[in-house]
């Protein structure tokens, strides 16, 4: 309440007051007929109806200067310096409020990805088949060339899957560096990419959870340094695509090995978890291809590739090979000049 020599109060009950300012000469401060009041002391005390939507305290000297407006959804408001408005009914939220005047972050995608990641890990560690742990160890040694030729012939499909899983982190590195870096997060992407060589999608999912668009700006000099000069090279993209295609053909020609591979997925935790890892990497790849397209501003020209990106490995590899090089595309460049 703002104190004055004499004050009155106006009660608004979903009514419209005249927009014309009253004439101070016609006002009788001794007995104003604006609201039911009871006199006691030199000041007037308001008697409010139970349906009152707001309280307005107006200094008598400035009564003719204030502009009063009432509405059914909000309390009365007076636009005047030195006027106190008390609202009992909440309005539309401002910044950070319910109506949202500021920017609000949507955590739903991150929460869902976190729940999904936890569910996948829980499944792999607790429900994935694990009937042949000793054979799994033997497979790892054979596939890693830690065992010599002992006469055992490895399943060709499993061999192809093992080596193509070594190419997936390279493909994701080419998609996430530099266009997968976040401007709203200080978390670097390279530790997750390094871990993906050992953990695949299980290591990349935490970064997907923490990532926030849009992509970070790239310095022009950075494109000429390691590792971007390697990852942006057409030679690298061509070698990765050719190697992946060769492995897929190698597995496709081993017609008799597919039935054995299916049996492995039902018995071996190693084969089961690796197959699931391949499926996860294939599922998330189209999104990062789209993100790379938009960051390079080449979506209109290369959007026809997106449907092909649902083809495991070869779709994203094809895009990486065909996408425009940094020298011919407008990648956001940080041109900030630092002064000493």
Rosetta blueprint (number, residue, H / E / L):
1 X L
2 X L
3 X L
4 X L
5 X L
6 X L
7 X E
8 X E
9 X E
10 X E
11 X E
12 X E
13 X L
14 X L
15 X L
16 X L
17 X L
18 X L
19 X L
20 X L
21 X L
22 X L
23 X L
24 X H
25 X H
26 X H
27 X L
28 X L
29 X H
30 X H
31 X H
32 X L
33 X L
34 X L
35 X L
36 X L
37 X E
38 X E
39 X E
40 X L
41 X L
42 X L
43 X L
44 X E
45 X E
46 X E
47 X L
48 X L
49 X L
50 X L
51 X L
52 X L
53 X L
54 X E
55 X E
56 X E
57 X E
58 X E
59 X E
60 X H
61 X H
62 X H
63 X L
64 X L
65 X L
66 X L
67 X L
68 X E
69 X E
70 X L
71 X L
72 X L
73 X L
74 X L
75 X L
76 X L
77 X E
78 X E
79 X L
80 X L
81 X L
82 X L
83 X L
84 X E
85 X E
86 X E
87 X E
88 X L
89 X L
90 X L
91 X L
92 X L
93 X L
94 X L
95 X L
96 X L
97 X L
98 X L
99 X L
100 X L
101 X L
102 X L
103 X L
104 X L
105 X L
106 X L
107 X L
108 X H
109 X H
110 X H
111 X H
112 X H
113 X H
114 X H
115 X H
116 X H
117 X H
118 X H
119 X H
120 X H
121 X H
122 X H
123 X H
124 X H
125 X H
126 X H
127 X L
128 X L
129 X L
130 X L
131 X L
132 X L
133 X H
134 X H
135 X H
136 X H
137 X H
138 X H
139 X H
140 X H
141 X H
142 X H
143 X H
144 X L
145 X L
146 X L
147 X L
148 X L
149 X L
150 X L
151 X L
152 X L
153 X L
154 X L
155 X L
156 X H
157 X H
158 X H
159 X H
160 X H
161 X H
162 X H
163 X H
164 X H
165 X H
166 X H
167 X H
168 X H
169 X H
170 X H
171 X H
172 X H
173 X H
174 X H
175 X H
176 X H
177 X L
178 X L
179 X L
180 X L
181 X L
182 X E
183 X L
184 X L
185 X L
186 X L
187 X L
188 X L
189 X L
190 X H
191 X H
192 X H
193 X H
194 X H
195 X H
196 X H
197 X H
198 X H
199 X H
200 X L
201 X H
202 X H
203 X H
204 X H
205 X H
206 X H
207 X H
208 X H
209 X H
210 X H
211 X L
212 X L
213 X L
214 X L
215 X E
216 X L
217 X L
218 X E
219 X L
220 X H
221 X H
222 X H
223 X H
224 X H
225 X L
226 X L
227 X L
228 X H
229 X H
230 X H
231 X H
232 X L
233 X L
234 X H
235 X H
236 X H
237 X H
238 X H
239 X H
240 X H
241 X H
242 X H
243 X H
244 X H
245 X H
246 X H
247 X H
248 X H
249 X H
250 X H
251 X H
252 X H
253 X H
254 X L
255 X L
256 X L
257 X H
258 X H
259 X H
260 X H
261 X H
262 X H
263 X H
264 X H
265 X H
266 X H
267 X H
268 X L
269 X H
270 X H
271 X H
272 X H
273 X H
274 X H
275 X H
276 X H
277 X H
278 X H
279 X H
280 X H
281 X H
282 X H
283 X H
284 X H
285 X H
286 X H
287 X H
288 X H
289 X H
290 X H
291 X H
292 X H
293 X H
294 X H
295 X H
296 X L
297 X L
298 X L
299 X H
300 X H
301 X H
302 X H
303 X H
304 X H
305 X H
306 X H
307 X H
308 X H
309 X H
310 X H
311 X L
312 X L
313 X L
314 X H
315 X H
316 X H
317 X H
318 X H
319 X H
320 X H
321 X H
322 X H
323 X L
324 X L
325 X L
326 X H
327 X H
328 X H
329 X L
330 X L
331 X L
332 X L
333 X E
334 X L
335 X L
336 X L
337 X L
338 X L
339 X L
340 X L
